[in-house]
Amino acid sequence: MLKKIFNQKILIKEKSMEPTLKDGDFITMKKIFFKYKAKRFDLILFNFENRNYIKRVIGINNETIEALNGNILIDGVEIKEYYLTNKINFNFSKIKLKKDEIYVLGDNREMSKDSRVFGPVKIHNILSFYRV
């Protein structure tokens, strides 16, 4: 399958990715036309309920993800989130991702509407990405 990727400039209009991306910043992302292979910590633009969101990929297909006291565990192993400056305490139970799903979180966990609210994101809903 042919894979075409073009760059697109995106204006940030929310605070859920601070301090990485601030309201009013621009980010150049790669627009996806065919298939996206998720990589942990990518920033993605996706559509959910007719609204676009930018979040960070935390869990990828076929992994089990959970949060204990603000720490993210993937298949039982804690991941290091180097980009967080203000860590908050939160929990969620284990979720087993399907082969076409990813789990996303905002960097500003107190203000972010993300997979903790709307569940895993389907790969086909991803519009663009920025590989970190």
OpenMM code with the backbone's topology and positions (N, CA, C; nanometers):
from openmm import Vec3, app, unit

residues = "MET LEU LYS LYS ILE PHE ASN GLN LYS ILE LEU ILE LYS GLU LYS SER MET GLU PRO THR LEU LYS ASP GLY ASP PHE ILE THR MET LYS LYS ILE PHE PHE LYS TYR LYS ALA LYS ARG PHE ASP LEU ILE LEU PHE ASN PHE GLU ASN ARG ASN TYR ILE LYS ARG VAL ILE GLY ILE ASN ASN GLU THR ILE GLU ALA LEU ASN GLY ASN ILE LEU ILE ASP GLY VAL GLU ILE LYS GLU TYR TYR LEU THR ASN LYS ILE ASN PHE ASN PHE SER LYS ILE LYS LEU LYS LYS ASP GLU ILE TYR VAL LEU GLY ASP ASN ARG GLU MET SER LYS ASP SER ARG VAL PHE GLY PRO VAL LYS ILE HIS ASN ILE LEU SER PHE TYR ARG VAL".split()
positions = [
    Vec3(0.0839, -0.1175, 0.0000),
    Vec3(0.0000, 0.0000, 0.0000),
    Vec3(0.0889, 0.1245, 0.0000),
    Vec3(0.0591, 0.2155, -0.0873),
    Vec3(0.1330, 0.3412, -0.0972),
    Vec3(0.1035, 0.4278, 0.0237),
    Vec3(0.2077, 0.4871, 0.0784),
    Vec3(0.1929, 0.5720, 0.1956),
    Vec3(0.2401, 0.7112, 0.1603),
    Vec3(0.1508, 0.8106, 0.1661),
    Vec3(0.1862, 0.9485, 0.1362),
    Vec3(0.1754, 1.0304, 0.2625),
    Vec3(0.2754, 1.1132, 0.2870),
    Vec3(0.2757, 1.1996, 0.4040),
    Vec3(0.3135, 1.3404, 0.3601),
    Vec3(0.2341, 1.4378, 0.3997),
    Vec3(0.2612, 1.5780, 0.3722),
    Vec3(0.2575, 1.6545, 0.5035),
    Vec3(0.3351, 1.7614, 0.5106),
    Vec3(0.3367, 1.8439, 0.6312),
    Vec3(0.2177, 1.9392, 0.6317),
    Vec3(0.1665, 1.9671, 0.7515),
    Vec3(0.0619, 2.0661, 0.7678),
    Vec3(0.0884, 2.1413, 0.8982),
    Vec3(0.0624, 2.2708, 0.8961),
    Vec3(0.0846, 2.3561, 1.0120),
    Vec3(-0.0451, 2.3638, 1.0920),
    Vec3(-0.0345, 2.3353, 1.2237),
    Vec3(-0.1508, 2.3304, 1.3105),
    Vec3(-0.1379, 2.4377, 1.4185),
    Vec3(-0.2444, 2.5156, 1.4395),
    Vec3(-0.2507, 2.6149, 1.5462),
    Vec3(-0.3059, 2.5480, 1.6719),
    Vec3(-0.2351, 2.5643, 1.7831),
    Vec3(-0.2794, 2.5077, 1.9108),
    Vec3(-0.3816, 2.6029, 1.9724),
    Vec3(-0.4995, 2.5491, 2.0060),
    Vec3(-0.6081, 2.6317, 2.0603),
    Vec3(-0.6566, 2.5803, 2.1952),
    Vec3(-0.5673, 2.5199, 2.2718),
    Vec3(-0.6058, 2.4677, 2.4021),
    Vec3(-0.4840, 2.4593, 2.4927),
    Vec3(-0.5070, 2.4289, 2.6191),
    Vec3(-0.3986, 2.4249, 2.7178),
    Vec3(-0.3675, 2.2829, 2.7651),
    Vec3(-0.4276, 2.1828, 2.7041),
    Vec3(-0.4126, 2.0454, 2.7525),
    Vec3(-0.2751, 1.9847, 2.7248),
    Vec3(-0.1944, 2.0469, 2.6393),
    Vec3(-0.0614, 1.9933, 2.6096),
    Vec3(0.0507, 2.0790, 2.6688),
    Vec3(0.0160, 2.1760, 2.7548),
    Vec3(0.1195, 2.2581, 2.8178),
    Vec3(0.2024, 2.1733, 2.9123),
    Vec3(0.3300, 2.1965, 2.9284),
    Vec3(0.4061, 2.3072, 2.8703),
    Vec3(0.4638, 2.2777, 2.7319),
    Vec3(0.4447, 2.1547, 2.6814),
    Vec3(0.5022, 2.1177, 2.5514),
    Vec3(0.4505, 2.2086, 2.4409),
    Vec3(0.3185, 2.2240, 2.4327),
    Vec3(0.2545, 2.3107, 2.3340),
    Vec3(0.1629, 2.4066, 2.4079),
    Vec3(0.1805, 2.5349, 2.3828),
    Vec3(0.0996, 2.6365, 2.4502),
    Vec3(-0.0080, 2.6905, 2.3566),
    Vec3(-0.1163, 2.7382, 2.4152),
    Vec3(-0.2240, 2.8021, 2.3403),
    Vec3(-0.1646, 2.9129, 2.2532),
    Vec3(-0.1869, 2.9078, 2.1218),
    Vec3(-0.1326, 3.0063, 2.0285),
    Vec3(-0.0074, 2.9604, 1.9553),
    Vec3(0.0551, 2.8505, 2.0014),
    Vec3(0.1720, 2.7947, 1.9317),
    Vec3(0.1283, 2.7307, 1.8006),
    Vec3(0.2255, 2.7119, 1.7113),
    Vec3(0.2050, 2.6340, 1.5893),
    Vec3(0.2950, 2.5116, 1.5953),
    Vec3(0.2485, 2.4015, 1.5387),
    Vec3(0.3291, 2.2817, 1.5244),
    Vec3(0.3102, 2.2297, 1.3828),
    Vec3(0.4182, 2.1853, 1.3207),
    Vec3(0.4100, 2.1247, 1.1886),
    Vec3(0.4013, 1.9737, 1.2063),
    Vec3(0.2918, 1.9175, 1.1578),
    Vec3(0.2673, 1.7740, 1.1718),
    Vec3(0.2618, 1.7095, 1.0344),
    Vec3(0.2844, 1.5802, 1.0323),
    Vec3(0.2762, 1.5043, 0.9074),
    Vec3(0.1330, 1.4542, 0.8903),
    Vec3(0.0706, 1.4949, 0.7797),
    Vec3(-0.0664, 1.4540, 0.7497),
    Vec3(-0.0648, 1.3111, 0.6954),
    Vec3(-0.1559, 1.2300, 0.7428),
    Vec3(-0.1609, 1.0887, 0.7053),
    Vec3(-0.2698, 1.0676, 0.6004),
    Vec3(-0.2331, 0.9990, 0.4937),
    Vec3(-0.3307, 0.9699, 0.3897),
    Vec3(-0.3684, 0.8227, 0.3832),
    Vec3(-0.2842, 0.7365, 0.4340),
    Vec3(-0.3181, 0.5949, 0.4289),
    Vec3(-0.3110, 0.5298, 0.5663),
    Vec3(-0.1941, 0.4932, 0.6129),
    Vec3(-0.1840, 0.4195, 0.7382),
    Vec3(-0.0792, 0.4815, 0.8297),
    Vec3(-0.1112, 0.4880, 0.9565),
    Vec3(-0.0218, 0.5413, 1.0587),
    Vec3(0.0195, 0.4279, 1.1521),
    Vec3(0.1505, 0.4144, 1.1731),
    Vec3(0.2020, 0.3160, 1.2697),
    Vec3(0.2409, 0.3915, 1.3959),
    Vec3(0.1641, 0.3719, 1.5007),
    Vec3(0.1829, 0.4465, 1.6253),
    Vec3(0.3153, 0.4135, 1.6918),
    Vec3(0.3753, 0.5186, 1.7485),
    Vec3(0.4970, 0.5050, 1.8272),
    Vec3(0.4751, 0.5824, 1.9571),
    Vec3(0.5144, 0.5197, 2.0683),
    Vec3(0.4955, 0.5837, 2.1982),
    Vec3(0.5590, 0.7225, 2.2009),
    Vec3(0.4883, 0.8185, 2.2568),
    Vec3(0.5246, 0.9589, 2.2754),
    Vec3(0.5048, 1.0458, 2.1513),
    Vec3(0.4606, 0.9888, 2.0377),
    Vec3(0.4223, 1.0732, 1.9239),
    Vec3(0.3146, 1.1707, 1.9695),
    Vec3(0.3131, 1.2879, 1.9088),
    Vec3(0.2015, 1.3798, 1.9247),
    Vec3(0.1107, 1.3563, 1.8055),
    Vec3(-0.0180, 1.3412, 1.8304),
    Vec3(-0.1107, 1.3136, 1.7205),
    Vec3(-0.2264, 1.4127, 1.7209),
    Vec3(-0.2783, 1.4367, 1.6015),
    Vec3(-0.4015, 1.5120, 1.5815),
    Vec3(-0.5049, 1.4083, 1.5401),
    Vec3(-0.6180, 1.4046, 1.6109),
    Vec3(-0.7214, 1.3068, 1.5774),
    Vec3(-0.8581, 1.3695, 1.5960),
    Vec3(-0.9568, 1.3060, 1.5389),
    Vec3(-1.0937, 1.3539, 1.5468),
    Vec3(-1.1735, 1.2639, 1.6394),
    Vec3(-1.2478, 1.3276, 1.7302),
    Vec3(-1.3383, 1.2562, 1.8193),
    Vec3(-1.4630, 1.3415, 1.8353),
    Vec3(-1.5764, 1.2839, 1.8020),
    Vec3(-1.7062, 1.3523, 1.8108),
    Vec3(-1.7032, 1.4887, 1.7415),
    Vec3(-1.6528, 1.4902, 1.6197),
    Vec3(-1.6478, 1.6092, 1.5336),
    Vec3(-1.5623, 1.7229, 1.5894),
    Vec3(-1.4638, 1.6892, 1.6712),
    Vec3(-1.3695, 1.7882, 1.7218),
    Vec3(-1.2291, 1.7303, 1.7109),
    Vec3(-1.1333, 1.8154, 1.6724),
    Vec3(-0.9946, 1.7712, 1.6634),
    Vec3(-0.9215, 1.7958, 1.7950),
    Vec3(-0.8380, 1.7001, 1.8321),
    Vec3(-0.7582, 1.7071, 1.9535),
    Vec3(-0.6126, 1.6764, 1.9196),
    Vec3(-0.5205, 1.7359, 1.9967),
    Vec3(-0.3794, 1.6976, 1.9903),
    Vec3(-0.3436, 1.6398, 2.1265),
    Vec3(-0.2917, 1.5179, 2.1261),
    Vec3(-0.2530, 1.4487, 2.2497),
    Vec3(-0.1256, 1.3684, 2.2234),
    Vec3(-0.0729, 1.3105, 2.3307),
    Vec3(0.0485, 1.2299, 2.3220),
    Vec3(0.0114, 1.0814, 2.3278),
    Vec3(0.0705, 1.0018, 2.2393),
    Vec3(0.0499, 0.8570, 2.2397),
    Vec3(0.1236, 0.7985, 2.3600),
    Vec3(0.0507, 0.7266, 2.4433),
    Vec3(0.1093, 0.6628, 2.5611),
    Vec3(0.1085, 0.5109, 2.5450),
    Vec3(-0.0069, 0.4551, 2.5124),
    Vec3(-0.0181, 0.3103, 2.4924),
    Vec3(-0.0459, 0.2796, 2.3472),
    Vec3(0.0180, 0.1742, 2.2966),
    Vec3(-0.0027, 0.1357, 2.1561),
    Vec3(-0.0694, -0.0015, 2.1486),
    Vec3(-0.1081, -0.0382, 2.0282),
    Vec3(-0.1877, -0.1582, 2.0055),
    Vec3(-0.1342, -0.2813, 2.0792),
    Vec3(-0.2303, -0.3587, 2.1317),
    Vec3(-0.2074, -0.4856, 2.2005),
    Vec3(-0.1360, -0.4735, 2.3355),
    Vec3(-0.1178, -0.3529, 2.3879),
    Vec3(-0.0564, -0.3366, 2.5192),
    Vec3(-0.1651, -0.3257, 2.6264),
    Vec3(-0.1266, -0.3508, 2.7503),
    Vec3(-0.2134, -0.3285, 2.8643),
    Vec3(-0.1590, -0.2065, 2.9371),
    Vec3(-0.2448, -0.1083, 2.9611),
    Vec3(-0.2038, 0.0176, 3.0226),
    Vec3(-0.2851, 0.0408, 3.1493),
    Vec3(-0.2199, 0.0998, 3.2503),
    Vec3(-0.2890, 0.1393, 3.3732),
    Vec3(-0.2123, 0.2541, 3.4374),
    Vec3(-0.2775, 0.3237, 3.5293),
    Vec3(-0.2131, 0.4324, 3.6044),
    Vec3(-0.2317, 0.4075, 3.7533),
    Vec3(-0.1197, 0.4187, 3.8258),
    Vec3(-0.1207, 0.4045, 3.9709),
    Vec3(-0.0488, 0.5239, 4.0309),
    Vec3(-0.1215, 0.6053, 4.1070),
    Vec3(-0.0636, 0.7244, 4.1711),
    Vec3(0.0053, 0.8168, 4.0715),
    Vec3(-0.0510, 0.8291, 3.9521),
    Vec3(0.0047, 0.9179, 3.8500),
    Vec3(0.1137, 0.8552, 3.7655),
    Vec3(0.1544, 0.7331, 3.7978),
    Vec3(0.2562, 0.6628, 3.7193),
    Vec3(0.1889, 0.5730, 3.6167),
    Vec3(0.2373, 0.5775, 3.4932),
    Vec3(0.1809, 0.4960, 3.3849),
    Vec3(0.2589, 0.3659, 3.3745),
    Vec3(0.1850, 0.2553, 3.3735),
    Vec3(0.2459, 0.1237, 3.3564),
    Vec3(0.1969, 0.0631, 3.2255),
    Vec3(0.2921, 0.0165, 3.1471),
    Vec3(0.2629, -0.0534, 3.0219),
    Vec3(0.3049, -0.1983, 3.0401),
    Vec3(0.2100, -0.2894, 3.0281),
    Vec3(0.2355, -0.4317, 3.0517),
    Vec3(0.3082, -0.4524, 3.1844),
    Vec3(0.2688, -0.3729, 3.2862),
    Vec3(0.3224, -0.3865, 3.4207),
    Vec3(0.4520, -0.3133, 3.4483),
    Vec3(0.5093, -0.2467, 3.3475),
    Vec3(0.6368, -0.1762, 3.3632),
    Vec3(0.6125, -0.0259, 3.3546),
    Vec3(0.6628, 0.0490, 3.4535),
    Vec3(0.6450, 0.1939, 3.4554),
    Vec3(0.7263, 0.2600, 3.3446),
    Vec3(0.6640, 0.3555, 3.2752),
    Vec3(0.7360, 0.4306, 3.1723),
    Vec3(0.7816, 0.5641, 3.2300),
    Vec3(0.8888, 0.6169, 3.1758),
    Vec3(0.9434, 0.7450, 3.2180),
    Vec3(0.8838, 0.8532, 3.1286),
    Vec3(0.8156, 0.9500, 3.1878),
    Vec3(0.7542, 1.0587, 3.1121),
    Vec3(0.8371, 1.1854, 3.1321),
    Vec3(0.9418, 1.1981, 3.0562),
    Vec3(1.0409, 1.3055, 3.0664),
    Vec3(0.9839, 1.4444, 3.0372),
    Vec3(0.8738, 1.4542, 2.9661),
    Vec3(0.8165, 1.5805, 2.9193),
    Vec3(0.7238, 1.6449, 3.0227),
    Vec3(0.6892, 1.5743, 3.1292),
    Vec3(0.5989, 1.6283, 3.2302),
    Vec3(0.6745, 1.7176, 3.3281),
    Vec3(0.6184, 1.8343, 3.3563),
    Vec3(0.6777, 1.9227, 3.4568),
    Vec3(0.5910, 1.9307, 3.5813),
    Vec3(0.4641, 1.8957, 3.5676),
    Vec3(0.3723, 1.9012, 3.6800),
    Vec3(0.2961, 1.7693, 3.6864),
    Vec3(0.3493, 1.6758, 3.7601),
    Vec3(0.2884, 1.5434, 3.7690),
    Vec3(0.1731, 1.5464, 3.8696),
    Vec3(0.0603, 1.4890, 3.8321),
    Vec3(-0.0545, 1.4818, 3.9233),
    Vec3(-0.0819, 1.3361, 3.9591),
    Vec3(-0.1529, 1.3178, 4.0678),
    Vec3(-0.1855, 1.1854, 4.1159),
    Vec3(-0.3221, 1.1437, 4.0596),
    Vec3(-0.3242, 1.0387, 3.9794),
    Vec3(-0.4490, 0.9848, 3.9268),
    Vec3(-0.4319, 0.8357, 3.9040),
    Vec3(-0.5423, 0.7663, 3.8941),
    Vec3(-0.5421, 0.6218, 3.8726),
    Vec3(-0.6439, 0.5863, 3.7663),
    Vec3(-0.6160, 0.4804, 3.6935),
    Vec3(-0.7192, 0.4141, 3.6149),
    Vec3(-0.6838, 0.2668, 3.6041),
    Vec3(-0.7867, 0.1848, 3.5953),
    Vec3(-0.7695, 0.0390, 3.5913),
    Vec3(-0.7064, -0.0061, 3.4612),
    Vec3(-0.6595, -0.1292, 3.4611),
    Vec3(-0.5964, -0.1870, 3.3425),
    Vec3(-0.6923, -0.1858, 3.2235),
    Vec3(-0.6367, -0.1467, 3.1095),
    Vec3(-0.7111, -0.1488, 2.9832),
    Vec3(-0.6246, -0.2228, 2.8819),
    Vec3(-0.6804, -0.3229, 2.8183),
    Vec3(-0.6103, -0.3971, 2.7127),
    Vec3(-0.6484, -0.3343, 2.5796),
    Vec3(-0.5493, -0.2759, 2.5115),
    Vec3(-0.5746, -0.2111, 2.3825),
    Vec3(-0.5860, -0.3151, 2.2716),
    Vec3(-0.6753, -0.2897, 2.1784),
    Vec3(-0.6910, -0.3769, 2.0622),
    Vec3(-0.5870, -0.3410, 1.9562),
    Vec3(-0.5790, -0.4192, 1.8513),
    Vec3(-0.4756, -0.3973, 1.7490),
    Vec3(-0.4939, -0.2661, 1.6721),
    Vec3(-0.6134, -0.2077, 1.6746),
    Vec3(-0.6389, -0.0832, 1.6017),
    Vec3(-0.6608, 0.0352, 1.6959),
    Vec3(-0.6092, 0.0266, 1.8207),
    Vec3(-0.6312, 0.1306, 1.9206),
    Vec3(-0.5005, 0.1811, 1.9819),
    Vec3(-0.5054, 0.3068, 2.0268),
    Vec3(-0.3973, 0.3636, 2.1061),
    Vec3(-0.4588, 0.4380, 2.2240),
    Vec3(-0.3783, 0.4623, 2.3254),
    Vec3(-0.4221, 0.5364, 2.4439),
    Vec3(-0.3458, 0.6672, 2.4461),
    Vec3(-0.4172, 0.7783, 2.4598),
    Vec3(-0.3545, 0.9105, 2.4543),
    Vec3(-0.3826, 0.9887, 2.5824),
    Vec3(-0.2848, 1.0725, 2.6192),
    Vec3(-0.2993, 1.1623, 2.7329),
    Vec3(-0.2461, 1.2989, 2.6948),
    Vec3(-0.3023, 1.4033, 2.7541),
    Vec3(-0.2466, 1.5364, 2.7397),
    Vec3(-0.1318, 1.5537, 2.8379),
    Vec3(-0.0365, 1.6397, 2.8067),
    Vec3(0.0753, 1.6641, 2.8979),
    Vec3(0.0310, 1.7421, 3.0209),
    Vec3(-0.0731, 1.8225, 3.0078),
    Vec3(-0.1300, 1.8971, 3.1203),
    Vec3(-0.2465, 1.8137, 3.1730),
    Vec3(-0.2164, 1.7156, 3.2540),
    Vec3(-0.3138, 1.6136, 3.2941),
    Vec3(-0.4329, 1.6709, 3.3706),
    Vec3(-0.4154, 1.7828, 3.4388),
    Vec3(-0.5273, 1.8418, 3.5130),
    Vec3(-0.6314, 1.9022, 3.4204),
    Vec3(-0.5910, 1.9490, 3.3016),
    Vec3(-0.6823, 2.0187, 3.2105),
    Vec3(-0.7184, 1.9384, 3.0857),
    Vec3(-0.6674, 1.8186, 3.0749),
    Vec3(-0.6808, 1.7445, 2.9496),
    Vec3(-0.8014, 1.6518, 2.9470),
    Vec3(-0.8764, 1.6619, 2.8373),
    Vec3(-0.9796, 1.5625, 2.8054),
    Vec3(-0.9098, 1.4647, 2.7117),
    Vec3(-0.8938, 1.3407, 2.7543),
    Vec3(-0.8143, 1.2442, 2.6785),
    Vec3(-0.8724, 1.1039, 2.6962),
    Vec3(-0.7911, 1.0014, 2.6752),
    Vec3(-0.8418, 0.8639, 2.6829),
    Vec3(-0.8972, 0.8271, 2.8199),
    Vec3(-0.8600, 0.9014, 2.9224),
    Vec3(-0.9198, 0.8769, 3.0545),
    Vec3(-1.0691, 0.9089, 3.0517),
    Vec3(-1.1107, 0.9989, 2.9611),
    Vec3(-1.2505, 1.0400, 2.9485),
    Vec3(-1.3201, 0.9635, 2.8365),
    Vec3(-1.2606, 0.9624, 2.7162),
    Vec3(-1.3303, 0.9041, 2.6009),
    Vec3(-1.2765, 0.7691, 2.5560),
    Vec3(-1.1831, 0.7112, 2.6301),
    Vec3(-1.1332, 0.5773, 2.5995),
    Vec3(-1.0272, 0.5784, 2.4908),
    Vec3(-0.9851, 0.4596, 2.4488),
    Vec3(-0.8824, 0.4487, 2.3453),
    Vec3(-0.9267, 0.5126, 2.2131),
    Vec3(-0.8282, 0.5587, 2.1369),
    Vec3(-0.8521, 0.6205, 2.0064),
    Vec3(-0.8281, 0.5160, 1.8981),
    Vec3(-0.9194, 0.5087, 1.8034),
    Vec3(-0.9026, 0.4191, 1.6891),
    Vec3(-0.8001, 0.4787, 1.5923),
    Vec3(-0.7130, 0.3960, 1.5403),
    Vec3(-0.6073, 0.4400, 1.4483),
    Vec3(-0.6656, 0.5162, 1.3288),
    Vec3(-0.7805, 0.4731, 1.2774),
    Vec3(-0.8370, 0.5385, 1.1583),
    Vec3(-0.8849, 0.6817, 1.1860),
    Vec3(-0.8928, 0.7224, 1.3142),
    Vec3(-0.9324, 0.8593, 1.3480),
    Vec3(-0.8143, 0.9557, 1.3551),
    Vec3(-0.6933, 0.9056, 1.3368),
    Vec3(-0.5741, 0.9901, 1.3454),
    Vec3(-0.5531, 1.0595, 1.2111),
    Vec3(-0.5376, 1.1918, 1.2185),
    Vec3(-0.5252, 1.2732, 1.0984),
    Vec3(-0.3805, 1.3106, 1.0675),
    Vec3(-0.3012, 1.3404, 1.1723),
    Vec3(-0.1629, 1.3863, 1.1552),
    Vec3(-0.0821, 1.3441, 1.2770),
    Vec3(0.0516, 1.3456, 1.2625),
    Vec3(0.1364, 1.3129, 1.3753),
    Vec3(0.2667, 1.3906, 1.3710),
    Vec3(0.3278, 1.3985, 1.4870),
    Vec3(0.4608, 1.4581, 1.5018),
    Vec3(0.5435, 1.3574, 1.5798),
    Vec3(0.6469, 1.3047, 1.5175),
    Vec3(0.7310, 1.2044, 1.5813),
    Vec3(0.8349, 1.2732, 1.6666),
    Vec3(0.8328, 1.2411, 1.7959),
    Vec3(0.9231, 1.3038, 1.8926),
    Vec3(1.0589, 1.2353, 1.8888),
] * unit.nanometer
topology = app.Topology()
chain = topology.addChain("A")
for resn in residues:
    res = topology.addResidue(resn, chain)
    for name in ("N", "CA", "C"):
        topology.addAtom(name, app.Element.getBySymbol(name[0]), res)
